[in-house]
Amino acid sequence: MTRPKSSSTASRVKRTEAELAAAVRSELAALERSATRRDREGLARYAIPAEKALGVSMAKLKVHAKRLGRDHELAGALWATDVYEARMLATLIDEPERVTSAQMDRWAREFDSWAICDTACFALFDRTPHAWSKVARWSERRGEFEKRGAFALLASLALHRKDEVDAPFLASLARIERAASDERNFVKKGVNWALRAIGRRNAPLHAAALVVARRLAASDDASERWVGKDALRELDGPVVLRRLAALRKRAAK
């Protein structure tokens, strides 16, 4: 995902309430100009509620994000509109270093689709210092998208934090295994994503993830069995095995 630049944020002067409200109106108008009926109607194909949506594609949202740059204040105000695309834009322009633990909890409680959940975790939350604590906390929550957020965030950490040590990922495999029995579609898919992402990182994590995936694949529980079998298809597949072989070869040089 293309990351909007943050160079403009250091010199930005704090807005008055009236100025911030005007900025939100301006951005909503810009989003409305970018919206199409086709994009709005197409959201249903991806199980994204359209009631609060305008119909702006992700490609166009990235263009808006690039134009705006990083802007924590505006991100919060856009999120408060409860408009789907405004919230998506908020996740793309917020400043990770200014995102608080309370903000993450508040936004997670308001996730209402996999799309806003995954984008917030993949584009913003995994860059914050609070990410690991939220994986632990949200994995125990009951709400479907809040709980998915724990595993979308875990997957994002596995994909983005290249220099992270193995220990927290190894510890998270037990959390994945506990949650694999959740039969709700968006939760089990999040759990599966996290397991696959951890298993792709390196050989030791791949081996540990395979143990969990095989145990789940042999389970009598249908949800656990699906998570395990689907993860095995990727982790035992040629693409992952070639990647791990290449990593071993580079490490041996």
C-alpha angles and dihedrals in degrees: 000000000000111000119221112234121251101203093109096055098075093063098038113121116224110260127229116242090258092051092048092049089051091050091052092050090050093051093046089052090049091050091049089054089053094048125104131192090231093057092047094050090045093063091079090064088064096044092251115142111243098193093095096030133105099196108253119154122233090244090059092044089057089053090053090047092052091050093050100042121198113335120162095182094051092044091058092048093048091050090053091061090071089219110140097227093042089055092047089051090049091059090052098050105035118111110244093209090057097045109109130212090245091052091053091051092047094050093044091055088055098050107125102171140031089245098061091039095052096042093051091050097040099041103033123000097058088060093059127091089237097062101103093046090053092052088058096043100042094046087069095049122107101216111102099229095035089055091044086053090065092059097037086054092047090050090048091051090051092050100042110030097074095169097047114122119245097244100085091046092050090049090050093060090077089053090051091050093050092051097044092088092064101111096198108118100230094044097050091045089053090049090050092049091053093049092050093045093052092047092054095055101082144324099277093048090043090055092048093046091050090056090054094043093051092048091050092045089057094049124118088223111095096215094048090046092053093048092050098044094046092049091049092054089062102032093048092041127109097251095058094039092052091048092051091047089053091050091051091048092052092047091052094057 
